[in-house]
Amino acid sequence: MSTKKTAETEEPRVGVYICHCGGNISDHVDVKKVAENLEKVPGVAVAHTNMFMCSDPGQELIQEDIKSGKINRVVVASCAPSLHETTFRGAIKRADMNPYLYEHANIREQVSWVHHGEAATAKATSLVTAAVAKAKELEALDPIKVDAARHATVIGGGIAGLRAALDLAQRGIEVALIEKSPFLGGQAANLERIVPTGERAADLIQDLAAKVMADSRIRVYTCSRIVKSEGYVGNFKITLKTQPPDSQADLEKLQEVAAKGEKPGRFVPFAGFLAVKVPTTASEQVLDSGAIVFATGFSTYTPRDGEFGYGQNPEVITLPQLIRFMSQEKSRGRSLTINGRTIRRVALVHCVGSRQIPGIHEPDADGGLNEYCSRTCCAATLQAASEIRERYPLTHVLEYYRDIRTYGRGQEEFYERASENHVMFLRYEPEDPPQVERLSKGNFPLRVTVKDTLTFGEALSADVDLVVLSVGMVPSRIADLVDMMKLPVGADRFLQEVHPKLRPVELANTGILLAGTCQAPMDISEACNAAAAAAAKATSLLSKGYVELDPFVAQVDLSRCKGNGACVAACTVDAIVMQTVEVDGQSVERAEVNPALCTGCGVCVAVCPENAIDVKGWTLEQYEAMVDAIVAD
């Protein structure tokens, strides 16, 4: 009989494997002493140490003990389980033992990073002893299998959405691409050229959108919004409403399109790719989808009235506005001309709406601050500065910056290029930003004054014709979808991934993935890479026709359940419902858990007065065993 079949019925024989973590743990924890202590714990069959337990030799050590019959439970004491839990479960499974007969003790973050000497060794011993106690109570579990439709819904028709849809279709997945506006291309359509490649944004969008429209596996819905979402990974039911556009900005763009006689299948400058005919009536339909990819993008920060003179002076504009003005300016004169005015000197101000500091910057209407760096603004501003100097040599450029953050490959050259083009740089502190004032007389309409830290805080003033604010990225307004699908949102108000390194494009809601700037500020290359990753993950979920989920979900003991419904009210993901069942010849209400929706949070366990509900792999008996072991240690 195989180990997998007998491990649950045999007396528990626990193998303990303690990692040095290359010194991260062993520099503060006496790893050898912990192993010696654990050898004395009842039920422990072996206790080993290894420099890197997650390495191939470390995994092989575990597998050899399983195959030889020495152990039928595994405890690994190392770094946080979020890093290598999957690694060790895989190793155990390859040794033909149920991968859920395994417990993890975190003795790096919870011990060696916060304790030293004898105290660290003692705490590590207690935590591993508790893990052994739980391991002895573990039961073999099987992953949950859920049928999955080979269909994905991509929300958002910008660059990331187009890339994700195309990658999914090329892997054989049917795709619905949903875009709320009449155009594809998103914010990229508001650019002239892409930084740092210099490629025309129109060419990039036209190429991607044309491929999407030509792929028979992709159905494009423009002027469409999601009004209802139900279900779970593999079986989402999404109600889609398509209607004529009501956004004033969209209507204005469509008027421009009509005036130019443009037809679907063409890119419209500063609007996007007009994919299909604009609907004239409203309609609804339901999509059956296995996975959802969010590619809802970002919005540009709108400066407050009076911020750097914005809204009070027509000569103060944003960088996106400058890019559009320059694209429409066909003159090749020696000075930049905007709206018929010759621009002799222009001031570019960095970090407007980004890197905001509590107590210095004014919160928005919701009380929020954009404390993050928008990352792409510096390179875009430097590109604009160099373009002005190269196309219009008589227009002088001054850049007011806090820090120049040209972080991407090839972007530092933009700073060097701007310097070679004689762009003047002035550095300011966030608590003392540039001041913009209107001049009542003289040859220039505005004056910018700043304490320049490059000249040791000297107050410098410059009279200018134009002030350009380099505005950052803010999350798109998708509060309706966040509330509808109960999506996690970070402190920066972008959608929050599970883990930035281990699960960078996944939400905690299984089957919902992230692509591009709905997650964080990114440049176009990064957004496309994230979209490709989301498409790959969605494909791996859906390609087999079913999805395997971890079994750590709530289960109801019907012999104890009295049907009071407290668990239903407490469940945050609507995974529990009341069902009518027969008990002793009577129809009664009892709780039932949908394992595909349950996240294993345990809230239902806490509110059940009859203790009739538990979470598999984390039962109350297992918790009690851990507590008893710590107390007795």
C-alpha positions as CSV (number, residue, x, y, z in Angstrom):
1,M,0.0,0.0,0.0
2,S,1.4,3.4,-0.9
3,T,2.4,6.1,1.6
4,K,-0.4,8.3,0.3
5,K,-3.1,5.8,1.3
6,T,-1.7,4.8,4.7
7,A,-0.3,8.1,6.1
8,E,-3.7,9.2,7.5
9,T,-4.5,5.9,9.2
10,E,-1.0,5.2,10.7
11,E,0.3,6.6,14.0
12,P,1.7,10.1,13.1
13,R,5.4,10.1,12.5
14,V,6.5,13.7,12.0
15,G,9.6,14.7,10.2
16,V,10.9,18.2,11.2
17,Y,13.2,20.1,8.7
18,I,14.8,23.2,10.0
19,C,16.4,25.7,7.6
20,H,19.5,27.9,8.2
21,C,18.2,30.2,5.4
22,G,21.9,30.9,4.5
23,G,22.4,32.6,7.8
24,N,19.1,34.6,7.9
25,I,17.9,32.2,10.6
26,S,21.0,30.5,11.9
27,D,22.8,33.8,12.6
28,H,20.3,34.4,15.5
29,V,18.8,31.0,16.1
30,D,20.8,27.9,17.3
31,V,19.3,25.7,14.6
32,K,21.1,22.6,15.8
33,K,19.8,23.2,19.3
34,V,16.2,23.5,18.0
35,A,16.6,20.2,16.2
36,E,17.9,18.5,19.3
37,N,14.9,19.9,21.3
38,L,12.4,18.7,18.7
39,E,13.9,15.1,18.7
40,K,12.5,14.8,22.2
41,V,9.0,15.8,21.3
42,P,6.5,12.9,21.2
43,G,5.6,11.9,17.6
44,V,8.8,13.4,16.0
45,A,10.5,10.6,14.0
46,V,13.4,12.7,12.6
47,A,14.7,16.2,12.9
48,H,17.1,17.5,10.3
49,T,18.7,20.9,9.4
50,N,19.8,22.2,6.0
51,M,21.5,25.4,4.8
52,F,18.7,25.9,2.3
53,M,15.8,23.6,2.9
54,C,14.0,24.9,-0.3
55,S,16.9,23.8,-2.5
56,D,16.9,20.5,-4.4
57,P,19.0,18.7,-1.7
58,G,16.7,20.0,1.0
59,Q,13.6,18.8,-0.8
60,E,15.3,15.4,-1.6
61,L,16.0,15.0,2.1
62,I,12.2,15.2,2.8
63,Q,11.4,12.9,-0.1
64,E,13.8,10.2,1.0
65,D,12.4,10.1,4.5
66,I,8.8,9.8,3.1
67,K,9.7,7.1,0.7
68,S,11.7,5.1,3.3
69,G,8.6,5.1,5.6
70,K,10.3,7.0,8.4
71,I,7.7,9.8,8.4
72,N,4.1,10.4,7.4
73,R,3.8,14.0,8.4
74,V,6.1,17.0,7.5
75,V,7.0,20.2,9.4
76,V,9.2,22.7,7.7
77,A,10.7,25.5,9.8
78,S,12.0,28.3,7.6
79,C,10.9,31.6,6.1
80,A,7.3,32.8,5.7
81,P,5.0,30.0,4.2
82,S,3.9,32.4,1.5
83,L,7.3,32.1,-0.1
84,H,7.8,28.3,-0.3
85,E,4.6,26.6,0.8
86,T,3.9,25.5,-2.8
87,T,7.5,24.3,-3.1
88,F,7.3,21.9,-0.2
89,R,3.8,20.7,-1.1
90,G,5.1,19.8,-4.5
91,A,8.1,17.9,-3.1
92,I,5.8,16.0,-0.8
93,K,3.4,15.1,-3.6
94,R,6.3,13.8,-5.7
95,A,7.1,11.5,-2.9
96,D,3.6,10.0,-3.2
97,M,2.3,11.5,0.1
98,N,-0.7,13.7,0.5
99,P,0.7,17.3,0.2
100,Y,-1.7,18.6,2.9
101,L,-0.1,16.5,5.6
102,Y,2.3,19.3,6.0
103,E,2.7,22.2,8.4
104,H,5.0,25.3,8.2
105,A,6.6,27.2,11.0
106,N,7.9,30.7,10.2
107,I,11.1,31.1,12.2
108,R,12.6,33.8,10.1
109,E,10.2,36.8,10.0
110,Q,8.6,35.7,13.4
111,V,11.9,34.8,15.2
112,S,15.3,35.6,13.7
113,W,14.3,39.0,12.4
114,V,13.0,40.1,15.7
115,H,14.8,38.1,18.4
116,H,18.4,37.2,19.2
117,G,20.4,34.7,21.2
118,E,18.7,32.3,23.7
119,A,15.3,34.0,23.4
120,A,15.3,33.4,19.6
121,T,16.2,29.7,20.0
122,A,13.5,29.3,22.7
123,K,10.8,30.9,20.6
124,A,11.8,28.9,17.5
125,T,11.5,25.7,19.6
126,S,8.0,26.7,20.8
127,L,6.8,27.5,17.3
128,V,8.1,24.3,15.7
129,T,6.7,22.3,18.7
130,A,3.3,23.9,18.0
131,A,3.6,23.0,14.3
132,V,4.3,19.4,15.2
133,A,1.2,19.3,17.5
134,K,-0.9,20.5,14.6
135,A,0.7,18.2,12.1
136,K,-0.3,15.2,14.2
137,E,-3.9,16.3,13.9
138,L,-3.8,16.9,10.1
139,E,-6.0,14.9,7.8
140,A,-5.3,14.1,4.2
141,L,-7.2,16.5,1.9
142,D,-8.0,16.6,-1.8
143,P,-8.0,19.7,-3.9
144,I,-11.4,21.1,-4.9
145,K,-12.1,20.6,-8.6
146,V,-14.4,23.1,-10.3
147,D,-15.5,22.9,-14.0
148,A,-14.1,25.9,-15.9
149,A,-15.4,27.6,-19.1
150,R,-12.6,28.2,-21.6
151,H,-13.6,31.8,-21.8
152,A,-12.1,34.9,-20.3
153,T,-13.5,38.4,-19.9
154,V,-11.1,41.3,-20.2
155,I,-12.3,44.6,-18.8
156,G,-10.7,47.6,-20.4
157,G,-9.7,48.2,-24.0
158,G,-6.4,50.0,-23.5
159,I,-3.0,48.7,-24.4
160,A,-2.9,46.2,-21.5
161,G,-6.4,45.0,-22.3
162,L,-5.6,44.6,-26.0
163,R,-2.4,42.7,-25.2
164,A,-4.1,40.4,-22.7
165,A,-7.0,39.6,-25.1
166,L,-4.7,38.8,-28.0
167,D,-2.5,36.6,-25.9
168,L,-5.5,34.7,-24.5
169,A,-6.9,34.2,-28.0
170,Q,-3.6,32.9,-29.3
171,R,-3.7,30.3,-26.6
172,G,-7.1,29.0,-27.7
173,I,-9.2,30.9,-25.1
174,E,-12.4,32.6,-26.2
175,V,-12.3,36.3,-25.1
176,A,-14.9,39.1,-24.5
177,L,-13.1,42.5,-24.5
178,I,-15.2,45.1,-22.7
179,E,-14.5,48.8,-23.1
180,K,-16.8,51.6,-21.7
181,S,-15.9,54.2,-24.4
182,P,-16.4,53.9,-28.2
183,F,-12.6,53.7,-28.7
184,L,-9.8,51.2,-28.0
185,G,-6.4,52.3,-27.0
186,G,-7.0,53.9,-23.6
187,Q,-4.6,56.5,-22.3
188,A,-1.9,55.6,-24.8
189,A,-4.2,57.2,-27.5
190,N,-3.4,60.6,-25.8
191,L,0.3,60.2,-26.6
192,E,2.2,61.2,-29.7
193,R,5.2,58.9,-29.2
194,I,6.1,56.2,-26.7
195,V,9.0,56.6,-24.2
196,P,11.7,55.4,-24.5
197,T,11.4,53.7,-27.9
198,G,10.1,56.8,-29.8
199,E,7.5,54.6,-31.6
200,R,4.3,56.4,-32.6
201,A,1.5,55.6,-30.2
202,A,-0.9,55.5,-33.1
203,D,1.0,52.8,-34.9
204,L,1.2,50.6,-31.7
205,I,-2.5,50.9,-31.0
206,Q,-3.5,50.4,-34.7
207,D,-1.4,47.2,-34.9
208,L,-2.7,45.7,-31.7
209,A,-6.4,46.7,-32.2
210,A,-6.4,45.5,-35.8
211,K,-5.1,42.1,-34.7
212,V,-7.7,41.9,-31.9
213,M,-10.5,42.8,-34.4
214,A,-9.3,40.2,-36.8
215,D,-9.2,37.3,-34.3
216,S,-12.4,35.3,-34.5
217,R,-11.9,34.2,-30.8
218,I,-12.2,37.7,-29.5
219,R,-15.6,39.5,-29.3
220,V,-15.2,43.3,-28.7
221,Y,-17.9,45.2,-26.8
222,T,-17.4,49.0,-26.8
223,C,-19.7,51.5,-25.1
224,S,-20.3,48.6,-22.6
225,R,-20.3,48.3,-18.8
226,I,-20.6,45.4,-16.4
227,V,-23.8,45.9,-14.3
228,K,-23.8,42.5,-12.5
229,S,-21.3,39.8,-11.6
230,E,-21.9,36.5,-10.0
231,G,-20.2,33.1,-9.6
232,Y,-16.6,32.1,-9.0
233,V,-13.5,31.0,-10.8
234,G,-14.4,28.9,-13.8
235,N,-18.0,29.9,-13.7
236,F,-18.5,33.7,-13.6
237,K,-21.8,35.1,-14.9
238,I,-21.3,38.6,-16.1
239,T,-24.2,40.8,-17.1
240,L,-23.1,43.3,-19.7
241,K,-25.0,46.5,-20.7
242,T,-24.3,48.1,-24.0
243,Q,-25.7,51.6,-24.7
244,P,-25.0,54.8,-26.7
245,P,-22.2,56.8,-25.1
246,D,-23.2,59.5,-22.5
247,S,-19.8,60.9,-21.6
248,Q,-19.4,64.4,-22.9
249,A,-15.7,63.7,-23.7
250,D,-16.7,60.7,-25.8
251,L,-19.5,62.6,-27.6
252,E,-17.0,65.4,-28.5
253,K,-14.6,62.9,-29.9
254,L,-17.3,61.2,-31.9
255,Q,-18.3,64.6,-33.4
256,E,-14.7,65.1,-34.5
257,V,-14.7,61.6,-36.0
258,A,-17.9,62.3,-37.9
259,A,-16.6,65.6,-39.1
260,K,-13.5,63.9,-40.6
261,G,-15.6,61.1,-42.1
262,E,-13.7,58.4,-40.2
263,K,-15.1,54.8,-40.2
264,P,-14.6,51.8,-37.9
265,G,-11.3,50.1,-38.2
266,R,-9.2,53.4,-38.1
267,F,-7.2,55.1,-35.4
268,V,-8.4,58.5,-34.5
269,P,-5.7,60.8,-33.0
270,F,-6.2,61.5,-29.3
271,A,-9.3,59.4,-29.3
272,G,-8.3,55.8,-30.1
273,F,-9.1,53.0,-32.4
274,L,-12.7,53.1,-33.5
275,A,-13.4,49.4,-33.4
276,V,-17.1,49.0,-34.3
277,K,-20.1,51.0,-35.0
278,V,-21.4,53.0,-32.1
279,P,-24.6,51.5,-30.7
280,T,-27.8,53.5,-31.0
281,T,-29.9,51.5,-28.6
282,A,-29.3,49.8,-25.2
283,S,-29.1,46.1,-24.8
284,E,-28.0,43.6,-22.1
285,Q,-26.5,40.1,-22.3
286,V,-25.0,37.6,-19.9
287,L,-21.4,36.2,-20.5
288,D,-20.3,32.8,-19.0
289,S,-16.7,33.3,-18.3
290,G,-14.0,31.2,-16.6
291,A,-11.7,34.1,-15.6
292,I,-11.7,37.9,-15.5
293,V,-8.8,40.1,-16.4
294,F,-8.9,43.7,-15.0
295,A,-7.2,46.1,-17.4
296,T,-9.2,49.2,-16.4
297,G,-6.1,51.5,-16.6
298,F,-5.6,54.8,-14.9
299,S,-6.7,58.5,-15.0
300,T,-4.4,61.5,-15.0
301,Y,-4.4,63.7,-11.9
302,T,-6.4,66.8,-12.3
303,P,-4.7,69.7,-10.4
304,R,-6.8,71.5,-7.8
305,D,-8.0,75.0,-8.7
306,G,-5.1,77.3,-8.0
307,E,-2.5,74.5,-7.7
308,F,0.5,76.1,-9.3
309,G,-1.9,78.6,-10.8
310,Y,-3.9,75.9,-12.6
311,G,-7.5,76.9,-13.4
312,Q,-6.8,80.5,-12.7
313,N,-4.4,81.2,-15.5
314,P,-5.0,79.9,-19.1
315,E,-1.2,79.7,-19.5
316,V,-1.0,76.9,-16.9
317,I,-1.7,73.5,-18.5
318,T,-0.9,69.8,-17.9
319,L,1.7,67.7,-19.7
320,P,-1.0,65.7,-21.6
321,Q,-2.4,69.0,-22.9
322,L,1.0,70.1,-24.0
323,I,1.6,66.8,-25.9
324,R,-1.7,67.3,-27.8
325,F,-0.9,71.0,-28.5
326,M,2.5,70.1,-29.9
327,S,1.0,67.3,-32.0
328,Q,-1.4,69.7,-33.6
329,E,1.2,72.4,-34.0
330,K,2.4,71.9,-37.6
331,S,4.6,75.0,-37.7
332,R,8.3,74.4,-38.1
333,G,9.2,77.9,-36.9
334,R,12.0,78.5,-34.4
335,S,9.6,79.1,-31.5
336,L,6.8,76.9,-30.1
337,T,3.4,78.4,-30.8
338,I,0.3,77.4,-28.8
339,N,-3.2,78.8,-29.6
340,G,-1.5,81.5,-31.7
341,R,0.8,82.6,-28.9
342,T,4.6,82.4,-29.2
343,I,6.2,80.6,-26.3
344,R,9.6,82.1,-25.6
345,R,10.1,80.4,-22.2
346,V,8.3,77.4,-20.7
347,A,8.4,76.0,-17.2
348,L,7.9,72.3,-16.6
349,V,7.0,71.3,-13.0
350,H,7.5,67.7,-11.9
351,C,5.6,65.6,-9.3
352,V,2.2,67.3,-9.6
353,G,-0.3,64.9,-7.9
354,S,2.4,62.3,-7.0
355,R,4.6,61.8,-3.9
356,Q,2.3,63.8,-1.8
357,I,3.2,64.2,1.9
358,P,0.7,64.4,4.8
359,G,0.8,67.8,6.4
360,I,2.3,69.4,3.3
361,H,0.0,68.6,0.5
362,E,-3.8,69.1,0.5
363,P,-5.9,65.9,0.5
364,D,-8.5,65.3,-2.2
365,A,-12.2,65.5,-1.6
366,D,-12.1,61.9,-0.2
367,G,-9.3,62.7,2.2
368,G,-6.7,60.8,0.2
369,L,-3.2,61.6,-0.8
370,N,-1.2,60.2,-3.7
371,E,1.9,59.3,-1.7
372,Y,3.3,57.0,-4.4
373,C,5.6,57.9,-7.3
374,S,3.9,57.7,-10.7
375,R,7.2,56.6,-12.2
376,T,6.6,57.5,-15.8
377,C,6.3,61.3,-15.4
378,C,10.0,62.1,-15.3
379,A,10.9,60.4,-18.5
380,A,7.8,61.9,-20.3
381,T,8.7,65.4,-19.1
382,L,12.3,65.1,-20.2
383,Q,11.2,63.8,-23.5
384,A,8.9,66.8,-24.0
385,A,11.6,69.2,-22.9
386,S,14.1,67.8,-25.4
387,E,11.5,67.8,-28.2
388,I,10.7,71.5,-27.6
389,R,14.4,72.4,-27.7
390,E,15.1,70.4,-30.8
391,R,12.0,71.5,-32.8
392,Y,11.9,75.1,-31.5
393,P,15.4,76.3,-30.6
394,L,14.3,79.8,-29.6
395,T,12.0,78.4,-26.9
396,H,13.8,78.0,-23.6
397,V,12.9,75.3,-21.1
398,L,13.2,75.3,-17.4
399,E,12.5,72.1,-15.4
400,Y,11.5,72.3,-11.7
401,Y,12.0,68.9,-10.1
402,R,12.2,67.2,-6.7
403,D,14.1,64.2,-8.0
404,I,14.8,62.9,-11.5
405,R,13.6,59.3,-11.5
406,T,14.5,57.8,-14.9
407,Y,14.3,54.2,-13.7
408,G,13.8,52.2,-16.8
409,R,16.2,50.9,-19.4
410,G,17.2,53.6,-21.8
411,Q,15.5,56.3,-19.8
412,E,18.6,57.9,-18.2
413,E,19.5,59.0,-21.8
414,F,16.5,61.3,-21.7
415,Y,18.1,63.2,-18.9
416,E,21.4,63.4,-20.6
417,R,19.7,64.5,-23.9
418,A,17.8,67.2,-22.1
419,S,21.0,68.5,-20.5
420,E,22.8,68.5,-23.9
421,N,19.8,70.5,-25.2
422,H,20.5,73.2,-22.6
423,V,17.4,72.6,-20.6
424,M,17.8,74.4,-17.3
425,F,17.2,72.3,-14.1
426,L,16.1,73.8,-10.8
427,R,15.5,71.5,-7.8
428,Y,12.9,72.2,-5.1
429,E,12.0,70.7,-1.7
430,P,8.4,69.4,-1.4
431,E,7.7,71.8,1.5
432,D,8.7,74.7,-0.6
433,P,7.4,74.2,-4.1
434,P,7.6,76.7,-7.0
435,Q,5.3,79.6,-6.7
436,V,3.4,80.8,-9.8
437,E,2.1,84.3,-9.9
438,R,0.4,86.4,-12.6
439,L,2.2,89.5,-13.8
440,S,0.0,92.6,-14.4
441,K,2.6,94.2,-16.7
442,G,5.7,93.3,-18.6
443,N,6.4,91.0,-21.6
444,F,5.5,87.7,-19.8
445,P,2.2,86.7,-18.3
446,L,3.6,84.5,-15.5
447,R,6.5,84.4,-13.0
448,V,7.8,81.3,-11.4
449,T,9.8,81.6,-8.2
450,V,11.6,78.8,-6.4
451,K,14.3,78.2,-3.7
452,D,16.8,76.3,-5.8
453,T,18.6,73.7,-3.7
454,L,21.2,73.3,-6.5
455,T,22.3,76.9,-5.7
456,F,22.1,76.3,-1.9
457,G,18.5,77.6,-1.5
458,E,18.9,80.8,-3.5
459,A,15.5,82.3,-4.5
460,L,15.4,82.4,-8.3
461,S,12.6,83.9,-10.4
462,A,11.9,83.3,-14.1
463,D,9.2,85.1,-16.2
464,V,7.6,82.5,-18.6
465,D,4.9,82.3,-21.2
466,L,3.7,78.8,-20.2
467,V,3.7,76.6,-17.2
468,V,3.3,72.8,-17.8
469,L,2.4,70.6,-14.9
470,S,3.7,67.0,-15.1
471,V,0.7,65.2,-13.6
472,G,0.8,61.7,-12.2
473,M,-1.4,58.7,-12.5
474,V,-4.4,58.0,-10.3
475,P,-6.6,54.9,-10.2
476,S,-9.5,54.7,-12.7
477,R,-12.9,55.3,-11.2
478,I,-14.1,51.7,-10.8
479,A,-15.7,51.8,-7.3
480,D,-18.8,50.2,-8.7
481,L,-16.8,47.1,-9.8
482,V,-14.8,47.1,-6.6
483,D,-18.0,46.9,-4.6
484,M,-19.8,44.5,-6.9
485,M,-16.9,42.0,-7.0
486,K,-15.5,42.7,-3.5
487,L,-12.1,43.5,-4.9
488,P,-9.1,44.2,-2.6
489,V,-7.8,47.8,-2.9
490,G,-4.4,49.0,-1.6
491,A,-3.6,52.1,0.5
492,D,-2.8,53.8,-2.8
493,R,-6.3,53.0,-4.1
494,F,-5.0,50.8,-6.9
495,L,-6.2,47.2,-7.1
496,Q,-4.1,45.1,-4.7
497,E,-2.3,41.9,-5.9
498,V,-1.8,38.9,-3.6
499,H,2.0,39.2,-3.5
500,P,4.2,41.5,-5.5
501,K,6.8,38.8,-6.3
502,L,5.1,35.4,-5.9
503,R,1.6,36.2,-7.2
504,P,2.0,39.6,-8.9
505,V,-1.0,39.6,-11.2
506,E,-3.5,37.7,-9.1
507,L,-6.2,39.1,-6.8
508,A,-7.2,37.3,-3.6
509,N,-10.5,36.6,-5.5
510,T,-9.5,33.4,-7.3
511,G,-9.9,33.7,-11.1
512,I,-9.6,37.5,-11.2
513,L,-6.4,38.8,-12.6
514,L,-4.6,42.2,-13.1
515,A,-3.1,43.7,-16.2
516,G,-1.4,47.0,-16.3
517,T,-2.0,50.3,-14.6
518,C,-5.1,49.3,-12.7
519,Q,-2.6,47.8,-10.3
520,A,0.0,50.5,-10.1
521,P,1.8,53.2,-12.2
522,M,3.6,51.5,-15.1
523,D,5.0,52.4,-18.5
524,I,3.6,50.8,-21.6
525,S,6.3,48.0,-21.7
526,E,5.5,47.1,-18.1
527,A,1.8,47.2,-18.7
528,C,2.1,44.8,-21.6
529,N,4.4,42.5,-19.6
530,A,1.8,42.4,-16.8
531,A,-1.0,41.7,-19.4
532,A,1.0,38.8,-20.9
533,A,1.5,37.4,-17.4
534,A,-2.2,37.7,-16.6
535,A,-3.0,36.0,-19.9
536,A,-0.6,33.2,-19.1
537,K,-2.1,32.7,-15.6
538,A,-5.6,32.7,-17.0
539,T,-4.7,30.1,-19.6
540,S,-3.1,27.8,-17.0
541,L,-6.4,28.1,-15.0
542,L,-8.7,27.4,-17.9
543,S,-6.8,25.2,-20.3
544,K,-7.7,21.8,-18.6
545,G,-11.4,22.5,-18.5
546,Y,-11.4,22.5,-14.7
547,V,-9.7,24.4,-11.9
548,E,-8.0,22.8,-8.8
549,L,-8.3,24.9,-5.7
550,D,-6.7,24.5,-2.3
551,P,-9.1,22.6,0.1
552,F,-8.8,25.1,3.0
553,V,-12.4,26.0,3.0
554,A,-15.2,26.0,5.6
555,Q,-17.1,22.7,6.2
556,V,-20.4,22.3,8.2
557,D,-21.1,19.6,10.7
558,L,-24.7,19.0,10.0
559,S,-25.1,17.0,13.3
560,R,-24.4,20.2,15.2
561,C,-25.8,22.9,12.8
562,K,-29.1,24.4,14.1
563,G,-29.6,26.7,11.1
564,N,-29.5,30.0,12.9
565,G,-27.8,31.7,9.9
566,A,-25.1,33.6,11.7
567,C,-22.5,32.2,9.4
568,V,-24.5,33.4,6.3
569,A,-24.6,37.0,7.7
570,A,-20.9,37.0,8.6
571,C,-19.6,35.6,5.3
572,T,-17.8,38.4,3.3
573,V,-17.8,36.5,0.0
574,D,-21.4,35.1,0.0
575,A,-20.0,31.6,0.1
576,I,-22.6,30.2,2.6
577,V,-26.3,29.8,1.9
578,M,-29.2,28.2,3.8
579,Q,-30.5,25.0,2.2
580,T,-33.6,23.0,3.1
581,V,-32.7,19.4,4.2
582,E,-34.5,16.5,5.7
583,V,-33.7,15.7,9.4
584,D,-35.7,13.1,11.2
585,G,-38.5,13.4,8.7
586,Q,-38.7,17.2,9.0
587,S,-37.6,19.9,6.5
588,V,-35.2,22.2,8.2
589,E,-32.8,25.0,7.2
590,R,-29.0,24.2,7.4
591,A,-25.9,26.0,6.3
592,E,-24.2,24.9,3.1
593,V,-20.7,26.2,1.9
594,N,-19.8,26.7,-1.8
595,P,-16.2,25.6,-1.7
596,A,-15.4,27.4,-4.9
597,L,-16.3,30.8,-3.3
598,C,-15.0,30.2,0.2
599,T,-11.7,31.9,1.0
600,G,-11.1,30.0,4.2
601,C,-11.0,33.2,6.3
602,G,-12.7,31.6,9.3
603,V,-15.2,34.4,10.1
604,C,-18.0,31.9,10.1
605,V,-16.2,29.7,12.6
606,A,-16.1,32.6,15.1
607,V,-19.8,33.4,15.0
608,C,-21.3,29.9,15.1
609,P,-22.7,29.3,18.6
610,E,-22.8,25.5,18.1
611,N,-19.2,25.2,16.9
612,A,-20.8,23.5,13.9
613,I,-18.4,24.9,11.3
614,D,-14.6,24.6,10.8
615,V,-12.0,25.4,8.2
616,K,-10.3,22.3,6.7
617,G,-6.6,22.3,7.5
618,W,-7.2,24.8,10.3
619,T,-9.7,23.2,12.7
620,L,-10.4,24.3,16.2
621,E,-8.9,21.0,17.5
622,Q,-5.7,21.7,15.6
623,Y,-5.5,25.2,17.1
624,E,-6.1,23.8,20.5
625,A,-3.3,21.3,20.0
626,M,-0.9,24.1,19.0
627,V,-1.8,26.2,22.1
628,D,-1.5,23.2,24.4
629,A,2.0,22.5,23.0
630,I,3.1,26.1,23.5
631,V,1.8,26.2,27.1
632,A,3.5,22.8,27.9
633,D,6.8,23.8,26.3
